[in-house]
């Protein structure tokens, strides 16, 4: 008798990811102790039994809840019992600033996971995001008017990170855990109405499913999958144009003339990021201001986040650090 269908589905998803990553000496699995990440870790341990390489389970303590350190210790012990070759718990400091706790925690988590992977000589970190997470991300992007990049949802892979479970539902990962006897943790923040994603998960999505019928989550995730190739192609064109238009002085205006608006907007965003604008604070309004500067409909300088100023100088769009008065 074979494994439970949910267990088999998670293992297959992980296998497909690992096959595309031959020769990786260590695979890190980010594990919070929730159903998604525990199912992911279990499947990764199973699938690497016949492959060279080691599995490292890593849990991140954000320090945002009472008893978080003790919880991290429990997750480490659980990962070891599940067969992870190595385990680690890392503590991060979350500074919300103007971004909010959710965004700041995510940024801190990704940064420390990338650092741990680098220290351990790995190029691969597996994340347990599911189809439901993808649907929530797309819906959040729609409600915020964040454009195609947000509606395209979470990328299946970027940098060292991979998301094998984006085609599986949260229910499937919970069923997989139950079938394997894995006790999973439910993060209280996921049910806390103070957080936007929690409200989407527990209030908005159930109403949409009730009023529009089942399958809303799958449809939103499918929309992301359909949009992503288009977004990636535009991003590729923008990167090529940025290389062609940039010199030591900034962006050559003549090389930006006549470029398609979707590509031009991306070039302006990328140039701003390269000049030092933080991605979490660089918004559509900033890019539109830069467009206005190029068109001549906006005069003067454009103030960008990160104490950055954009301005026209001779035949270039230039960037300089904004002086900050003490």
PyMOL commands that set and color helices and strands:
alter all, ss='L'
color gray80, all
select helices_A, chain A and resi 5-19+35-47+68-81+101-119+131-144+148-151+170-180+188-191+196-212+216-245+253-256+261-275+279-281+284-295
alter helices_A, ss='H'
color red, helices_A
select strands_A, chain A and resi 26-30+54-61+86-91+125-126+157-158+161-162+246-247+250-252+302-304+308-313+316-321
alter strands_A, ss='S'
color yellow, strands_A
deselect
rebuild
show_as cartoon
